[in-house]
Amino acid sequence: MADLNTYEKLNEDIQFTEEDTIELLKLSEKEILVLILSELKKITENTQKK
């Protein structure tokens, strides 16, 4: 299980420009879910390596 520091670091890494935000708002619900799941998979893989 990841500790609080891991979540704080992830929070710092997640920053969107106005352009990024506009593009994200154009996505469908299904596309957003796919993005979330792929990010969760990356996070899981990175935390398991440690």
N, C-alpha and C positions, 0 to 999 in steps of 0.2 A: 504494500500500500504506500502511496506517495505521501510525503510529509507536507506540512504547511508551506515550507520554503519552495517546494516544487510548484505548488499552485500560485504562489506569489510571483515566481519567475515566469510562469506561463501567462499570467495576467499582464506582466510588463511587456511580454513579447507580442501581445495581441493589441495592435494599434492600427487603425484604419485611416487612410486619407479620405477626404471628401469624395474623391473619385471612386475609391474602393467601396465606400458606403453606398453610393448611387448604384454601382454595379450589383452589389449584394441585394439591394432592394428590388431589383428587376428579376431576381431568381424566383422560381416557383417553390412551393413548399417541399416538393420531392427533391429538388436540386439542393435546397438548404439542408435537408436531412442527410443526403449523401455526403455533403461537405463536412457536416458535424461528425458523422460516423467515420469518415476517413481521418479526420483530425484526432478523434478518440483512439483510433487504431495506432496512429503514429505515437501518441502520448503513451499508450500502453506498451508499445514496443520499446520506447526510450526508457521508461521506468523499469522495465524488466531487465534491461541490459546492465543496470547498476547493481 
